[in-house]
Amino acid sequence: MIEAASWIAGGCGLLIWSVTAQSTRRAWGLAAGATLILFELSEVESRTGAWWRPWLLVWKAGCTAVLAGVGVAAWGARRSP
C-alpha cells in the first residue's frame, strides 16, 4: 500500500511540476509522471499473483523503457551546452 502511494504521489508530483516547467521539460515531466502512474496500475500481481504473465512483463518493460528514455534524454540535454 505504501509502495502504491509512493508511485502515484511521484507521478502526480511530476505532472504538477510539468505544468510550470519549460516546454521540453514539460514534455518529459508529463511522460514520466503518466508512466509512473501507469507503472503502479500494473501492480496487479500483488493482488492476483500474476507476476509471470507475459502481458504484465510487456507492460512493466514498456514503462521502464519510457522512464529510462526520459532519464537519458534529460541527462543528455543537461550536459549539452
C-alpha positions as CSV (number, residue, x, y, z in Angstrom):
1,M,0.0,0.0,0.0
2,I,2.8,2.4,0.8
3,E,4.6,1.5,-2.4
4,A,1.5,2.2,-4.4
5,A,1.1,5.6,-2.7
6,S,4.7,6.4,-3.4
7,W,4.5,5.7,-7.2
8,I,1.2,7.6,-7.6
9,A,2.5,10.5,-5.5
10,G,5.7,10.7,-7.5
11,G,3.7,10.6,-10.8
12,C,1.3,13.2,-9.6
13,G,4.2,15.4,-8.4
14,L,5.8,15.2,-11.8
15,L,2.6,16.0,-13.5
16,I,2.1,19.1,-11.3
17,W,5.7,20.1,-11.7
18,S,5.5,19.8,-15.5
19,V,2.7,22.4,-15.7
20,T,5.2,25.1,-14.7
21,A,8.3,23.8,-16.5
22,Q,9.8,24.9,-19.8
23,S,8.4,23.3,-22.9
24,T,11.0,20.5,-23.3
25,R,10.9,19.7,-19.6
26,R,7.2,19.9,-19.6
27,A,7.0,17.0,-22.1
28,W,9.5,15.0,-20.1
29,G,7.6,15.6,-16.9
30,L,4.3,14.7,-18.4
31,A,5.7,11.5,-19.9
32,A,7.5,10.5,-16.7
33,G,4.5,11.3,-14.5
34,A,2.0,9.5,-16.5
35,T,4.4,6.5,-16.8
36,L,4.9,6.3,-13.1
37,I,1.1,6.2,-12.6
38,L,0.7,3.5,-15.3
39,F,3.5,1.6,-13.7
40,E,1.7,1.5,-10.4
41,L,-1.5,0.4,-12.1
42,S,0.4,-2.6,-13.4
43,E,0.9,-3.8,-9.8
44,V,-1.9,-6.3,-10.2
45,E,0.4,-9.1,-9.4
46,S,0.4,-8.1,-5.7
47,R,-3.3,-8.9,-5.7
48,T,-3.5,-11.7,-8.2
49,G,-0.1,-13.4,-8.1
50,A,0.2,-13.0,-11.9
51,W,3.7,-11.6,-11.9
52,W,4.8,-14.1,-14.5
53,R,2.1,-13.2,-17.1
54,P,3.6,-12.1,-20.5
55,W,1.3,-9.1,-20.9
56,L,2.3,-7.9,-17.4
57,L,6.0,-8.2,-18.3
58,V,5.5,-6.2,-21.5
59,W,3.6,-3.5,-19.6
60,K,6.3,-3.2,-17.0
61,A,9.1,-3.3,-19.6
62,G,7.4,-0.6,-21.6
63,C,7.0,1.6,-18.5
64,T,10.7,1.0,-17.6
65,A,11.8,1.8,-21.2
66,V,9.9,5.1,-21.2
67,L,11.3,6.1,-17.9
68,A,14.8,5.2,-19.0
69,G,14.4,7.1,-22.2
70,V,13.2,10.2,-20.4
71,G,16.1,10.0,-18.0
72,V,18.7,9.6,-20.8
73,A,17.1,12.5,-22.8
74,A,17.0,14.8,-19.8
75,W,20.6,13.9,-18.8
76,G,21.9,14.4,-22.3
77,A,20.1,17.8,-22.6
78,R,21.6,18.9,-19.3
79,R,25.1,18.0,-20.4
80,S,24.9,19.8,-23.7
81,P,26.0,23.4,-23.8
